[in-house]
Amino acid sequence: LLGGGQQVEVSRRADLDRDQTVFSFRDPRLAGSRVRVAAALFDRSDGRRTELDLARPFFALRTLWSFRARLDAFDQLDPVYASAERVADLRHVARWLEVEGGRAVRRTDAAALRLHLAYRNRRDEVAGDLRRFGSLEAGLSLVEHRFQRLRHVNRFETAEELDDGGVLGRVRH
C-alpha cells in the first residue's frame, strides 16, 4: 500500500465448499513500531468469519519481550453428508482467543534464554452443543547464534556469514 509495507486485500473466491468475499489488512510495522497487525473479514455463502492478530515478536537476540494476541470468531453452517449426499447443515459458532507473552531471562550477543507464557481459550457451539476449554502453557527456550564466515556459498569470491545456531526446544505444560 503506497510503499509503506501495508497490504490491503479485497477478493472474491468461489469453490466447491463456498463462495466468499475477503477484506483484509496487514501492517508489519504498525505506526512505525515493531508491532505487526493483521485483520480479516470473510463474508461467506455459509456464514461469516473475523480474524485479528496483533504481535510483537522477538526480533533480535537482545529483544527483552514479545507478545501476541489473536482472536478468531466465526458463525457458519457445517455440512453433514450421508452416502456422499449433503443431508443437513449444522450451525457452528466459535470464538477462539490466544494470548502469549515472552520475556528474555538472560541475553548476550550470542544467545538468549527466554520464558514463554500463553493462555488459549476456545468456545465452540455446534448445533446447540456447547464446548468450552482453556489451556495455560509455559515454556523456556534457548536461542543461539553461531556465525561462520564462508566463501563460494551463494556468490563467488564474496565472504558470507551464515547462522549455524538454533533453538533448543520449548517445553510446554
JORA-V823743 format. One line per field, one symbol per residue. psi: psi as a letter, one per 20 degrees, with the letter a starting at -180 (. if undefined). A space follows every 50 residues. Layout:
# JORA-V823743
psi = ???
This chain:
# JORA-V823743
psi = okjjiqppporpqpahhrqqpppqppoimokjajpqqpqqppoqhjaqqp ppppqoroirhiphrrrppppopqorppqpqpljpoirpppopqoppppq qqpphppahirpppppqqppppopooliopppqqqpqqrpqopqpopqoq qkfhqqjppqppojaaporppq.
